[in-house]
Amino acid sequence: MALSVAIIGRPNVGKSTLFNRLAGKKLALVDDQPGVTRDRREGDGELAGLTLHLIDTAGLEDAAEGSLEARMRAQTERAVDDADVALLLIDSRAGITPLDEHFAGWLRAKDTPVVLAANKCEGRAGEAGYYEAFSLGLGEPVPVSAEHGDGMAELYAALAPFDEAPEPPAGEDTGDGAERAGPLQLAIVGRPNVGKSTLVNRLIGDDRLLTGPEAGITRDAISIDWEYDGQAIRLIDTAGLRRRARVTEKLENLSSRDSFRAIQYAEVVVLVLDGESLLEKQDLTIARQVIDEGRALVIAVNKWDLVKKKREALKDLQWRIDNSIPQARGIRAVTLSAKTGQGLEHLLPALLDTYRSWNRRVPTGPLNRWLEDMLERHPPPVTGGRRLRIRYMTQAKTRPPTFVIFASRAKGITDAYRRYLVNGLRDRFDIPGVPIRLMVRQGKNPYAGDDR
């Protein structure tokens, strides 16, 4: 078992920088602006052989009841209660503030053990703040520099005594072997304030993510490990995606890039729509981005309980999907209400069906028998006075399904004929709602270069 460490402290002391340092890669957004982190973000890390489960939290602040800051603080409090160790980070260059003293007192009343770390201790500028940290009554502070990696050996020495996980017996399978199947990577994307975080909370049955009427609450792409019907799933909630022309602030640009990165690494993407403003231009832009990346796409129409003319709205939606995203014809659309849970039981079966289509493999024999029928029904076009000859076809890979045609002239297959073959593949072998890639290879002429 990994040692669970919640990194806490007031805003802008370097919590996310330390989180990224211990995780060994840039997972959390980092910026000079205070208050970047809102949801608690989790990740695995290692420190000198010590396995860690890291929890990056929002900055601790005094806040009015019911405000966004109060909800952020409640998430941080849950992280501390769930962790094995709370790592309180202070800014040694700024010195001890009344807020540091307030929350140090709050931590002393908790059952969770606390390790105090003084960040930004590189050079002489942090010496005064480091010695001042002794006054918090949490023991000797650990001097570190999250940005430069200084003090990691001292931090290991402070955390190691709390690691009580027994070592597995020699020869025992720890479950981390190559044969273990990884979780299904599922990204939840959409415009701001369409209910993505509410949907994730409803799926996992826990208020894990911050929600509220404010647009743009989520900034990081937050991953949550979960299981449905025996299938391990890694849910990734993302920041709302607006049109690029409207993204002017640096922080929103970082959030958008984080969301697009989540799409690139996902296997299935759920595009959440607002039922009262179905499939706007930005929705189509996001959908095309998902298809261009070769990911499986499912559309979740949220706030369906607020739609008055449901039948007409659903018919119009399906027509617009089929005509606006023809390269993945048959995309599943599920209507639901994340707030009430209505229709939610249809979402997971739909995305698992789409995931299976995305992994579909067609045997070569049936594939080429189907190809013969397609060629007989509609022969390839004539180019340069000669008819194109298609010799055979094979599936090169899955995820998404990718097929290769071997023909006499690769450039002779028109876009229209490609669409004819792709649509036939989709119908015959039941591959709806996912992109199908079709490549053409030119067979080598055995007589080319023969001087006889």
Number of C-alpha atoms within 10 A of each C-alpha: 12 16 22 23 25 31 28 27 27 23 20 21 23 25 30 26 23 23 27 21 21 21 20 13 10 13 20 26 17 20 16 10 10 14 16 21 24 23 24 25 23 23 19 16 20 17 18 11 9 13 17 20 19 25 25 26 29 28 24 22 18 13 13 10 9 9 11 18 19 16 20 23 22 15 20 25 17 14 23 26 14 15 19 21 21 25 23 23 24 29 26 26 19 14 17 21 13 8 15 21 15 14 19 18 14 10 18 14 9 12 11 16 15 22 20 25 28 29 28 26 24 19 8 9 13 20 17 15 21 27 16 15 25 14 12 18 13 18 12 17 24 23 24 24 23 24 14 14 14 16 18 19 13 14 20 16 13 18 19 15 8 14 16 11 10 7 8 10 8 7 6 7 9 10 8 9 8 7 7 8 10 12 15 19 19 25 26 29 32 27 23 20 22 24 27 28 26 22 25 20 19 18 18 15 9 10 13 17 23 18 22 15 9 10 14 17 20 24 23 27 26 26 20 17 14 15 13 11 7 7 13 15 17 19 25 23 27 28 29 23 24 18 13 10 6 9 14 9 8 11 17 19 16 17 23 23 16 21 25 21 13 23 27 17 14 22 23 25 28 23 24 28 27 23 24 16 11 17 21 11 10 15 21 16 14 20 24 17 15 24 21 12 16 24 23 28 28 28 24 29 27 29 21 22 17 12 15 11 8 14 10 9 17 19 10 13 17 15 11 15 20 15 11 15 17 15 20 23 20 19 22 19 24 21 22 22 22 25 14 12 12 15 17 19 12 14 19 15 13 16 22 15 16 23 24 14 23 25 18 17 19 16 9 13 11 11 18 15 12 16 20 16 11 16 13 9 9 12 15 18 16 12 13 8 7 9 14 19 18 22 14 15 22 16 18 14 15 16 19 22 21 18 21 16 20 18 20 18 17 17 12 20 18 13 9 10 15 16 14 13 17 20 18 16 20 19 13 11 15 11 26 21 26 29 29 23 18 17 14 19 15 15 14 11 8 7 8 7 7 6 5 4
